[in-house]
Amino acid sequence: MRFFRLKSALTLLILTAMVVAAGCSNNTTAEKPSNGNDTGTAAASPIKLTWWHSMSGNGEKAIKQIAADFNASHKDIQVEPVYQGKYDDSLNKLKASLGSNSGPDIIQVYEIGSKFMIDSKMITPVQQFIDADKFDLSQLEPNITRYYTIDGKLNAMPFNTSNPILYYNKDAFKAAGLDPANPPKTYDEFEKAAKALSKDGKSGASIAIYGWFMEQLFANQNADYVNNGNGREQAATESLLNSDAGVKTLTWWKKMIDEKVVSNLGRNSDDTAKAFSAGQIAMTLDSTASLRNIVEQVGDKFEVGTGFLPRANEAKEGGVVVGGASLYIMNNKPEAQQKAAWEFIKFVASPAVQAQWSVNTGYFPITKAAYDEKVLKDNMVKYPQFKTAVDQLHASAQSTATQGAVMGVFPEARQIVEGAIEAVLSGQQQPKQALDQAAQEITSKIAQYNQTVKK
């Protein structure tokens, strides 16, 4: 009996020790999760981040390289880039993911999605991390950060940034008796050059029916696109599309179509870029992000020239609005993941990464010091046309017009604008009539949107 009692007591002691040991083990695991290769000392698993993006082709290759380089240098954080389709597709998928954990930690959103992202309450403004980290914003291009600064704070980190420039065929200019070193700078000069370049029934130029171009041609006249300081002093309530800036621009465009010196190749700017690269037209407007592809497609067929976006004849000030997209940190993720996302965003904004990104894609570096990187200096020598876009960015006046319009229905508004341009160029409506109708429709959509925004 005594042996039994001793044995029972010993068993109880062993069991108690096992429970205590298990409890200690569980506490350690909670603080330091195992990485699956536990050799006696618990090690923390890396924080995994999902980055939704909308870059394809060379852009996607460059994004994968950025993530790979970051992952190699940050063993505690691992970023997985996931392509989600075009900007509209990605934003729709984000909306569908609300209320679940299936969404990203970081998402790339186009510039016209800025107000929606802020109003959605789905993000943690990067300004919070900038302030906490004492991150020096002066190292970034001010004409880029101005766009994404709303209500005095930076809500997203600019990433891929571009502006529209004039592309022209220098060889065709020479043949037409035009100065290849002096591209057209105004609407009248553009029309005159288009006439000189048109021959054998072929138009000398083409402009894609792209709402972005209308937005830019407003800014180049220093004209706001919506009221209330372009929606930056307070929420926009009215579209200004049918103002003098809009009517003047569309009247000029339609006149050149009627004169058959500018052709209508539709809404896709890829089609005008292909026509230009093939020598079928001698002038077009396109994003600076297309420069490398255009120059490479042209090859040795002719010399590609670039110039500033043409401006309305009497406009003295103005400039361009940055296009492209920025990176947002989602607020439905744990604090540790949001901080990790900020570490990645700082890496993306670094001069070396920005220089390589620019070389691989044609987008602007957002960081001024990137221009000091050898890889970018060499690229500027290879593609001197890129300097035009850089100079245009720096030459843009600081105003609400060039800062860019802000409205929650911008994607829909852009489609409405394109429909109005299409109706005018096809002869279905007059410029003022089409723009009045489009402005009224956009204003109505703005009102509907503003009523849904939670204050």
Secondary structure, DSSP 8 states (H G I E B T S, - for coil): -HHHHHHHHHHHHHHHHHHHHHHHHHHHHHHS---S--SSS-----EEEEEEE---THHHHHHHHHHHHHHHH-TTEEEEEEE-SSHHHHHHHHHHHTTSS-S-SEEEEEGGGHHHHHHTT-EE-HHHHHHHHT--GGGB-HHHHHHHEETTEE-SEEEEEE-EEEEEEHHHHHHTT--TTS---BHHHHHHHHHHH-BTTB-SEE----HHHHHHHHHTTT--SBHHHHHTSS----B-TTSHHHHHHHHHHHHHHHTTSEE---S-HHHHHHHHHTTS-SEEEEEGGGHHHHHHHHTTSS-EEEE---B-TT--S-----EEEEEEEETTS-HHHHHHHHHHHHHHTSHHHHHHHHHHH--B-SBGGGGGSHHHHHHHHH-TTHHHHHHHHHHS--SHHHH----TTHHHHHHHHHHHHHHHHTTSS-HHHHHHHHHHHHHHHHHHHHHH---
